[in-house]
Amino acid sequence: YGEEYGVIREDADWVWVLDPIDGTRSFITGKPLFGTLIACLYKGTPVIGVIDQCILNERWLGLAGQVSTLNGEPIQTDGVVILNEAE
């Protein structure tokens, strides 16, 4: 699947989802708010997801059943479910 090309073989067990430049307008104007998004799904369920923001030297990685990481260091949410209680 690609944003510009649509779905190809959506019936496949394994599907890659790619967005080579998420935040195209930011990229064009030189703002560091863009990145590359990559994901792989198995039968519609995400298995891996990567956000790479090369200009900021940040790589976010999520693997099913594992702790997500930012540049190799574990990350997690704080568990707040009500927006106005977030810090």
N, CA, C and O atoms as a Tinker XYZ file with bonds, in Angstrom:
   348  protein
     1  N      0.845000   -1.172000    0.000000    73     2
     2  CA     0.000000    0.000000    0.000000    64     1     3
     3  C      0.889000    1.233000    0.000000    63     2     4     5
     4  O      1.878000    1.294000    0.731000    81     3
     5  N      0.540000    2.198000   -0.808000    73     3     6
     6  CA     1.238000    3.471000   -0.825000    64     5     7
     7  C      0.235000    4.591000   -1.004000    63     6     8     9
     8  O     -0.737000    4.447000   -1.745000    81     7
     9  N      0.462000    5.691000   -0.338000    73     7    10
    10  CA    -0.486000    6.805000   -0.371000    64     9    11
    11  C     -0.745000    7.279000   -1.800000    63    10    12    13
    12  O     -1.883000    7.579000   -2.160000    81    11
    13  N      0.294000    7.346000   -2.600000    73    11    14
    14  CA     0.150000    7.847000   -3.964000    64    13    15
    15  C     -0.398000    6.802000   -4.930000    63    14    16    17
    16  O     -0.979000    7.163000   -5.954000    81    15
    17  N     -0.229000    5.521000   -4.632000    73    15    18
    18  CA    -0.578000    4.472000   -5.585000    64    17    19
    19  C     -1.750000    3.609000   -5.149000    63    18    20    21
    20  O     -2.237000    2.797000   -5.936000    81    19
    21  N     -2.210000    3.761000   -3.930000    73    19    22
    22  CA    -3.338000    2.964000   -3.471000    64    21    23
    23  C     -2.932000    1.557000   -3.088000    63    22    24    25
    24  O     -1.754000    1.253000   -2.900000    81    23
    25  N     -3.941000    0.704000   -2.976000    73    23    26
    26  CA    -3.742000   -0.658000   -2.503000    64    25    27
    27  C     -3.436000   -1.588000   -3.675000    63    26    28    29
    28  O     -4.103000   -1.556000   -4.709000    81    27
    29  N     -2.423000   -2.403000   -3.488000    73    27    30
    30  CA    -2.088000   -3.459000   -4.447000    64    29    31
    31  C     -2.097000   -4.762000   -3.669000    63    30    32    33
    32  O     -1.406000   -4.884000   -2.657000    81    31
    33  N     -2.870000   -5.735000   -4.127000    73    31    34
    34  CA    -2.975000   -7.051000   -3.483000    64    33    35
    35  C     -3.392000   -6.942000   -2.019000    63    34    36    37
    36  O     -2.735000   -7.499000   -1.140000    81    35
    37  N     -4.482000   -6.227000   -1.760000    73    35    38
    38  CA    -4.938000   -6.087000   -0.383000    64    37    39
    39  C     -5.383000   -7.413000    0.221000    63    38    40    41
    40  O     -5.610000   -7.489000    1.428000    81    39
    41  N     -5.511000   -8.459000   -0.593000    73    39    42
    42  CA    -5.874000   -9.778000   -0.092000    64    41    43
    43  C     -4.662000  -10.568000    0.401000    63    42    44    45
    44  O     -4.813000  -11.668000    0.931000    81    43
    45  N     -3.464000  -10.011000    0.229000    73    43    46
    46  CA    -2.235000  -10.694000    0.640000    64    45    47
    47  C     -2.188000  -10.824000    2.166000    63    46    48    49
    48  O     -2.681000   -9.951000    2.880000    81    47
    49  N     -1.601000  -11.904000    2.659000    73    47    50
    50  CA    -1.435000  -12.071000    4.107000    64    49    51
    51  C     -0.524000  -10.990000    4.680000    63    50    52    53
    52  O     -0.831000  -10.394000    5.713000    81    51
    53  N      0.591000  -10.741000    4.011000    73    51    54
    54  CA     1.567000   -9.747000    4.452000    64    53    55
    55  C      1.435000   -8.512000    3.573000    63    54    56    57
    56  O      1.456000   -8.613000    2.346000    81    55
    57  N      1.296000   -7.340000    4.203000    73    55    58
    58  CA     1.164000   -6.087000    3.465000    64    57    59
    59  C      2.116000   -5.051000    4.058000    63    58    60    61
    60  O      2.111000   -4.808000    5.265000    81    59
    61  N      2.929000   -4.447000    3.198000    73    59    62
    62  CA     3.791000   -3.343000    3.595000    64    61    63
    63  C      3.058000   -2.039000    3.326000    63    62    64    65
    64  O      2.394000   -1.896000    2.299000    81    63
    65  N      3.177000   -1.087000    4.245000    73    63    66
    66  CA     2.597000    0.245000    4.094000    64    65    67
    67  C      3.761000    1.236000    4.175000    63    66    68    69
    68  O      4.511000    1.251000    5.151000    81    67
    69  N      3.899000    2.060000    3.140000    73    67    70
    70  CA     5.041000    2.970000    3.057000    64    69    71
    71  C      4.579000    4.398000    2.802000    63    70    72    73
    72  O      3.698000    4.636000    1.975000    81    71
    73  N      5.164000    5.326000    3.501000    73    71    74
    74  CA     4.993000    6.744000    3.219000    64    73    75
    75  C      6.395000    7.340000    3.281000    63    74    76    77
    76  O      6.878000    7.684000    4.360000    81    75
    77  N      7.049000    7.464000    2.125000    73    75    78
    78  CA     8.458000    7.876000    2.124000    64    77    79
    79  C      8.702000    9.280000    2.656000    63    78    80    81
    80  O      9.762000    9.541000    3.225000    81    79
    81  N      7.742000   10.195000    2.483000    73    79    82
    82  CA     7.881000   11.540000    3.050000    64    81    83
    83  C      6.535000   11.950000    3.619000    63    82    84    85
    84  O      5.723000   12.570000    2.933000    81    83
    85  N      6.299000   11.593000    4.900000    73    83    86
    86  CA     5.093000   12.047000    5.585000    64    85    87
    87  C      5.371000   13.460000    6.065000    63    86    88    89
    88  O      6.337000   13.691000    6.792000    81    87
    89  N      4.539000   14.399000    5.666000    73    87    90
    90  CA     4.788000   15.803000    5.974000    64    89    91
    91  C      5.472000   16.485000    4.802000    63    90    92    93
    92  O      6.430000   17.236000    4.979000    81    91
    93  N      4.975000   16.218000    3.617000    73    91    94
    94  CA     5.603000   16.748000    2.394000    64    93    95
    95  C      5.728000   18.264000    2.428000    63    94    96    97
    96  O      6.768000   18.805000    2.051000    81    95
    97  N      4.695000   18.949000    2.869000    73    95    98
    98  CA     4.756000   20.417000    2.897000    64    97    99
    99  C      5.871000   20.899000    3.827000    63    98   100   101
   100  O      6.595000   21.838000    3.494000    81    99
   101  N      6.010000   20.265000    4.981000    73    99   102
   102  CA     7.108000   20.632000    5.891000    64   101   103
   103  C      8.458000   20.355000    5.234000    63   102   104   105
   104  O      9.385000   21.157000    5.348000    81   103
   105  N      8.565000   19.230000    4.555000    73   103   106
   106  CA     9.806000   18.870000    3.871000    64   105   107
   107  C     10.169000   19.929000    2.834000    63   106   108   109
   108  O     11.313000   20.378000    2.772000    81   107
   109  N      9.195000   20.323000    2.026000    73   107   110
   110  CA     9.440000   21.296000    0.957000    64   109   111
   111  C      9.850000   22.650000    1.515000    63   110   112   113
   112  O     10.682000   23.338000    0.923000    81   111
   113  N      9.272000   23.039000    2.650000    73   111   114
   114  CA     9.573000   24.351000    3.225000    64   113   115
   115  C     10.755000   24.326000    4.194000    63   114   116   117
   116  O     11.104000   25.354000    4.774000    81   115
   117  N     11.375000   23.149000    4.372000    73   115   118
   118  CA    12.567000   23.062000    5.205000    64   117   119
   119  C     12.307000   22.939000    6.689000    63   118   120   121
   120  O     13.233000   23.078000    7.488000    81   119
   121  N     11.069000   22.681000    7.078000    73   119   122
   122  CA    10.754000   22.503000    8.498000    64   121   123
   123  C     11.012000   21.047000    8.879000    63   122   124   125
   124  O     10.713000   20.148000    8.093000    81   123
   125  N     11.563000   20.796000   10.071000    73   123   126
   126  CA    11.924000   19.428000   10.454000    64   125   127
   127  C     10.749000   18.594000   10.978000    63   126   128   129
   128  O     10.917000   17.798000   11.902000    81   127
   129  N      9.577000   18.772000   10.397000    73   127   130
   130  CA     8.389000   18.041000   10.853000    64   129   131
   131  C      7.938000   17.054000    9.792000    63   130   132   133
   132  O      6.768000   17.030000    9.413000    81   131
   133  N      8.859000   16.252000    9.321000    73   131   134
   134  CA     8.543000   15.237000    8.323000    64   133   135
   135  C      9.310000   13.972000    8.670000    63   134   136   137
   136  O     10.256000   14.003000    9.457000    81   135
   137  N      8.901000   12.880000    8.086000    73   135   138
   138  CA     9.604000   11.630000    8.340000    64   137   139
   139  C      9.162000   10.548000    7.375000    63   138   140   141
   140  O      8.265000   10.748000    6.556000    81   139
   141  N      9.794000    9.422000    7.487000    73   139   142
   142  CA     9.453000    8.252000    6.693000    64   141   143
   143  C      8.693000    7.285000    7.584000    63   142   144   145
   144  O      9.132000    6.975000    8.692000    81   143
   145  N      7.542000    6.806000    7.096000    73   143   146
   146  CA     6.717000    5.870000    7.849000    64   145   147
   147  C      6.723000    4.527000    7.131000    63   146   148   149
   148  O      6.506000    4.458000    5.921000    81   147
   149  N      6.973000    3.465000    7.883000    73   147   150
   150  CA     6.994000    2.107000    7.325000    64   149   151
   151  C      6.257000    1.204000    8.302000    63   150   152   153
   152  O      6.471000    1.275000    9.512000    81   151
   153  N      5.391000    0.358000    7.766000    73   151   154
   154  CA     4.689000   -0.606000    8.608000    64   153   155
   155  C      4.513000   -1.905000    7.837000    63   154   156   157
   156  O      4.512000   -1.919000    6.606000    81   155
   157  N      4.366000   -2.985000    8.575000    73   155   158
   158  CA     4.062000   -4.275000    7.980000    64   157   159
   159  C      2.909000   -4.884000    8.758000    63   158   160   161
   160  O      2.926000   -4.928000    9.988000    81   159
   161  N      1.897000   -5.358000    8.016000    73   159   162
   162  CA     0.719000   -5.966000    8.625000    64   161   163
   163  C      0.634000   -7.426000    8.197000    63   162   164   165
   164  O      0.960000   -7.775000    7.063000    81   163
   165  N      0.194000   -8.266000    9.117000    73   163   166
   166  CA    -0.081000   -9.661000    8.797000    64   165   167
   167  C     -1.573000   -9.893000    8.989000    63   166   168   169
   168  O     -2.093000   -9.791000   10.100000    81   167
   169  N     -2.239000  -10.202000    7.910000    73   167   170
   170  CA    -3.696000  -10.400000    7.904000    64   169   171
   171  C     -4.414000   -9.215000    8.553000    63   170   172   173
   172  O     -5.357000   -9.393000    9.324000    81   171
   173  N     -3.956000   -8.012000    8.230000    73   171   174
   174  CA    -4.585000   -6.788000    8.701000    64   173   175
   175  C     -4.157000   -6.313000   10.072000    63   174   176   177
   176  O     -4.604000   -5.257000   10.519000    81   175
   177  N     -3.309000   -7.057000   10.749000    73   175   178
   178  CA    -2.848000   -6.688000   12.093000    64   177   179
   179  C     -1.412000   -6.177000   12.022000    63   178   180   181
   180  O     -0.547000   -6.865000   11.479000    81   179
   181  N     -1.137000   -4.986000   12.559000    73   179   182
   182  CA     0.229000   -4.458000   12.526000    64   181   183
   183  C      1.215000   -5.371000   13.256000    63   182   184   185
   184  O      0.947000   -5.847000   14.359000    81   183
   185  N      2.351000   -5.601000   12.619000    73   183   186
   186  CA     3.419000   -6.413000   13.201000    64   185   187
   187  C      4.600000   -5.529000   13.581000    63   186   188   189
   188  O      5.229000   -5.729000   14.620000    81   187
   189  N      4.892000   -4.555000   12.734000    73   187   190
   190  CA     5.992000   -3.631000   12.983000    64   189   191
   191  C      5.630000   -2.269000   12.408000    63   190   192   193
   192  O      4.966000   -2.170000   11.376000    81   191
   193  N      6.074000   -1.233000   13.088000    73   191   194
   194  CA     5.905000    0.128000   12.596000    64   193   195
   195  C      7.149000    0.930000   12.901000    63   194   196   197
   196  O      7.714000    0.830000   13.990000    81   195
   197  N      7.578000    1.734000   11.928000    73   195   198
   198  CA     8.779000    2.550000   12.086000    64   197   199
   199  C      8.453000    3.978000   11.667000    63   198   200   201
   200  O      7.850000    4.205000   10.619000    81   199
   201  N      8.855000    4.934000   12.492000    73   199   202
   202  CA     8.827000    6.345000   12.130000    64   201   203
   203  C     10.279000    6.799000   12.181000    63   202   204   205
   204  O     10.922000    6.732000   13.229000    81   203
   205  N     10.789000    7.257000   11.052000    73   203   206
   206  CA    12.172000    7.720000   10.995000    64   205   207
   207  C     12.174000    9.207000   10.665000    63   206   208   209
   208  O     11.768000    9.613000    9.577000    81   207
   209  N     12.634000   10.011000   11.616000    73   207   210
   210  CA    12.768000   11.447000   11.401000    64   209   211
   211  C     14.256000   11.753000   11.343000    63   210   212   213
   212  O     14.865000   12.158000   12.334000    81   211
   213  N     14.830000   11.550000   10.157000    73   211   214
   214  CA    16.284000   11.609000   10.005000    64   213   215
   215  C     16.865000   12.973000   10.356000    63   214   216   217
   216  O     17.965000   13.047000   10.905000    81   215
   217  N     16.160000   14.042000   10.055000    73   215   218
   218  CA    16.687000   15.371000   10.335000    64   217   219
   219  C     16.793000   15.636000   11.840000    63   218   220   221
   220  O     17.601000   16.456000   12.274000    81   219
   221  N     15.974000   14.939000   12.631000    73   219   222
   222  CA    16.005000   15.078000   14.089000    64   221   223
   223  C     16.775000   13.935000   14.756000    63   222   224   225
   224  O     16.879000   13.886000   15.982000    81   223
   225  N     17.310000   13.022000   13.950000    73   223   226
   226  CA    18.004000   11.835000   14.470000    64   225   227
   227  C     17.116000   11.034000   15.412000    63   226   228   229
   228  O     17.552000   10.601000   16.478000    81   227
   229  N     15.859000   10.842000   15.003000    73   227   230
   230  CA    14.917000   10.064000   15.805000    64   229   231
   231  C     14.381000    8.889000   14.995000    63   230   232   233
   232  O     13.974000    9.041000   13.843000    81   231
   233  N     14.391000    7.725000   15.617000    73   231   234
   234  CA    13.762000    6.552000   15.017000    64   233   235
   235  C     12.896000    5.877000   16.071000    63   234   236   237
   236  O     13.388000    5.384000   17.086000    81   235
   237  N     11.604000    5.866000   15.807000    73   235   238
   238  CA    10.610000    5.247000   16.675000    64   237   239
   239  C     10.319000    3.874000   16.101000    63   238   240   241
   240  O     10.109000    3.739000   14.896000    81   239
   241  N     10.302000    2.848000   16.950000    73   239   242
   242  CA    10.085000    1.481000   16.484000    64   241   243
   243  C      9.075000    0.787000   17.385000    63   242   244   245
   244  O      9.206000    0.782000   18.609000    81   243
   245  N      8.071000    0.206000   16.755000    73   243   246
   246  CA     7.084000   -0.570000   17.485000    64   245   247
   247  C      6.983000   -1.961000   16.900000    63   246   248   249
   248  O      6.782000   -2.115000   15.696000    81   247
   249  N      7.119000   -2.970000   17.731000    73   247   250
   250  CA     6.989000   -4.372000   17.328000    64   249   251
   251  C      5.886000   -5.003000   18.162000    63   250   252   253
   252  O      5.833000   -4.818000   19.378000    81   251
   253  N      5.016000   -5.741000   17.511000    73   251   254
   254  CA     3.907000   -6.387000   18.225000    64   253   255
   255  C      4.442000   -7.217000   19.391000    63   254   256   257
   256  O      5.358000   -8.023000   19.228000    81   255
   257  N      3.860000   -7.008000   20.561000    73   255   258
   258  CA     4.227000   -7.784000   21.735000    64   257   259
   259  C      5.502000   -7.344000   22.421000    63   258   260   261
   260  O      5.956000   -8.000000   23.359000    81   259
   261  N      6.095000   -6.235000   21.970000    73   259   262
   262  CA     7.333000   -5.756000   22.576000    64   261   263
   263  C      7.182000   -4.291000   22.957000    63   262   264   265
   264  O      6.272000   -3.609000   22.486000    81   263
   265  N      8.076000   -3.811000   23.809000    73   263   266
   266  CA     8.087000   -2.415000   24.213000    64   265   267
   267  C      8.571000   -1.567000   23.040000    63   266   268   269
   268  O      9.563000   -1.900000   22.392000    81   267
   269  N      7.867000   -0.473000   22.773000    73   267   270
   270  CA     8.294000    0.446000   21.717000    64   269   271
   271  C      9.561000    1.168000   22.147000    63   270   272   273
   272  O      9.848000    1.299000   23.337000    81   271
   273  N     10.319000    1.639000   21.146000    73   271   274
   274  CA    11.577000    2.314000   21.456000    64   273   275
   275  C     11.704000    3.609000   20.661000    63   274   276   277
   276  O     11.103000    3.774000   19.599000    81   275
   277  N     12.491000    4.510000   21.201000    73   275   278
   278  CA    12.931000    5.726000   20.521000    64   277   279
   279  C     14.444000    5.695000   20.550000    63   278   280   281
   280  O     15.050000    5.789000   21.617000    81   279
   281  N     15.049000    5.567000   19.398000    73   279   282
   282  CA    16.513000    5.468000   19.279000    64   281   283
   283  C     17.075000    4.346000   20.163000    63   282   284   285
   284  O     18.138000    4.483000   20.768000    81   283
   285  N     16.337000    3.245000   20.219000    73   283   286
   286  CA    16.805000    2.070000   20.953000    64   285   287
   287  C     16.478000    2.058000   22.432000    63   286   288   289
   288  O     16.718000    1.060000   23.112000    81   287
   289  N     15.930000    3.162000   22.945000    73   287   290
   290  CA    15.579000    3.242000   24.372000    64   289   291
   291  C     14.077000    2.988000   24.541000    63   290   292   293
   292  O     13.273000    3.510000   23.769000    81   291
   293  N     13.697000    2.198000   25.535000    73   291   294
   294  CA    12.270000    1.901000   25.751000    64   293   295
   295  C     11.467000    3.170000   26.028000    63   294   296   297
   296  O     11.940000    4.091000   26.693000    81   295
   297  N     10.239000    3.197000   25.502000    73   295   298
   298  CA     9.319000    4.307000   25.749000    64   297   299
   299  C      7.948000    3.732000   26.091000    63   298   300   301
   300  O      7.657000    2.574000   25.792000    81   299
   301  N      7.117000    4.548000   26.716000    73   299   302
   302  CA     5.750000    4.122000   27.015000    64   301   303
   303  C      4.890000    5.347000   27.276000    63   302   304   305
   304  O      5.406000    6.430000   27.552000    81   303
   305  N      3.600000    5.176000   27.189000    73   303   306
   306  CA     2.689000    6.259000   27.543000    64   305   307
   307  C      2.542000    6.290000   29.056000    63   306   308   309
   308  O      2.935000    5.351000   29.748000    81   307
   309  N      1.972000    7.380000   29.564000    73   307   310
   310  CA     1.817000    7.473000   31.022000    64   309   311
   311  C      0.495000    6.893000   31.510000    63   310   312   313
   312  O      0.226000    6.898000   32.711000    81   311
   313  N     -0.336000    6.391000   30.590000    73   311   314
   314  CA    -1.566000    5.728000   30.979000    64   313   315
   315  C     -2.761000    6.644000   31.208000    63   314   316   317
   316  O     -3.847000    6.162000   31.533000    81   315
   317  N     -2.589000    7.952000   31.047000    73   315   318
   318  CA    -3.693000    8.890000   31.221000    64   317   319
   319  C     -4.714000    8.660000   30.115000    63   318   320   321
   320  O     -4.356000    8.560000   28.942000    81   319
   321  N     -5.982000    8.578000   30.491000    73   319   322
   322  CA    -7.029000    8.350000   29.492000    64   321   323
   323  C     -7.925000    9.578000   29.303000    63   322   324   325
   324  O     -8.703000    9.629000   28.350000    81   323
   325  N     -7.825000   10.562000   30.194000    73   323   326
   326  CA    -8.599000   11.806000   30.073000    64   325   327
   327  C     -7.629000   12.918000   29.693000    63   326   328   329
   328  O     -6.670000   13.193000   30.415000    81   327
   329  N     -7.888000   13.554000   28.549000    73   327   330
   330  CA    -6.954000   14.509000   27.973000    64   329   331
   331  C     -6.544000   15.619000   28.941000    63   330   332   333
   332  O     -5.358000   15.936000   29.028000    81   331
   333  N     -7.477000   16.209000   29.660000    73   331   334
   334  CA    -7.105000   17.325000   30.543000    64   333   335
   335  C     -6.319000   16.880000   31.771000    63   334   336   337
   336  O     -5.887000   17.728000   32.552000    81   335
   337  N     -6.122000   15.590000   31.964000    73   335   338
   338  CA    -5.270000   15.088000   33.048000    64   337   339
   339  C     -3.844000   14.818000   32.586000    63   338   340   341
   340  O     -2.975000   14.465000   33.383000    81   339
   341  N     -3.619000   14.987000   31.304000    73   339   342
   342  CA    -2.270000   14.753000   30.764000    64   341   343
   343  C     -1.335000   15.893000   31.164000    63   342   344   345
   344  O     -1.751000   17.041000   31.314000    81   343
   345  N     -0.079000   15.546000   31.328000    73   343   346
   346  CA     0.931000   16.558000   31.692000    64   345   347
   347  C      1.525000   17.180000   30.472000    63   346   348
   348  O      2.389000   18.050000   30.581000    81   347
